[in-house]
């Protein structure tokens, strides 16, 4: 099928991804794809919650502390983020607002840089539509259009 034809261990993309996943988890490729997804998410939701946590150099796949920066969903109420929220409580002399009183209130989750980058990379590859034909001449196939 298409996947074995599209993946070649000598391809520039494969070599670059290998470097990102096994040598430098802060590589420019992951940062670029993650940055595009960050901008897309901000445009789609109206909220920019920032870039996910990078893997580091060398890459570290240990999640660390499970918090809002490492995959734990959180709630934003009145412009403040909470891991758990109960409106009406008084904390440090301040009454916490009820959820839904402000149009910016939302439940959010920040994916890791790796998750954002893979999502962006797959979107890029799907958008290209460039697979080699059967005789491997490098000619781009015309994708079929589905009609319902």
HUURDA-V226633 format. One record per pair of residues at least 24 apart in sequence whose ideal C-beta (glycine too) atoms are under 8 Angstrom apart, sorted by the first residue. I is the first residue (numbers start at 1). J is the second residue. D is the distance in whole Angstrom. If there is no record, write none. Layout:
i->{I,I}
j->{J,J}
d->{D,D}
This chain:
i->{2,5,5,5,6,6,6,17,20,20,21,21,22,22,23,23,23,24,24,24,25,25,25,25,25,25,25,25,25,26,26,26,26,29,30,30,30,30,30,31,31,33,33,33,33,33,33,33,34,34,34,34,36,37,37,37,37,37,38,40,45,47,47,47,47,49,49,50,51,51,52,52,52,52,52,52,52,53,53,54,54,55,55,55,68,69,70,71,71,71,71,72,73,73,73,74,74,74,75,75,75,75,75,76,76,76,76,76,77,77,77,78,78,78,79}
j->{131,131,132,136,125,131,132,121,59,117,55,59,58,59,57,58,59,57,58,59,54,55,56,57,58,59,60,113,114,54,55,56,57,117,54,55,113,114,117,113,117,116,117,118,119,120,121,124,113,116,117,120,120,116,117,119,120,123,116,120,106,76,104,106,108,108,110,110,113,116,110,111,112,113,114,115,116,112,113,113,114,112,113,114,110,110,112,109,110,111,112,109,107,108,109,107,108,109,99,105,106,107,108,104,105,106,107,108,101,102,105,102,104,105,104}
d->{5,6,5,7,8,6,8,8,8,8,8,6,8,7,8,6,7,5,7,7,6,2,5,6,7,3,7,8,8,5,7,6,5,7,7,8,6,7,4,7,8,7,4,8,8,3,5,7,5,4,5,7,5,4,7,5,4,8,7,8,8,8,7,6,7,6,5,7,6,7,6,5,4,4,7,6,5,5,6,4,8,8,7,6,6,6,7,7,7,7,7,7,6,7,4,8,6,7,7,8,7,5,8,7,6,5,8,6,8,7,5,5,8,7,6}
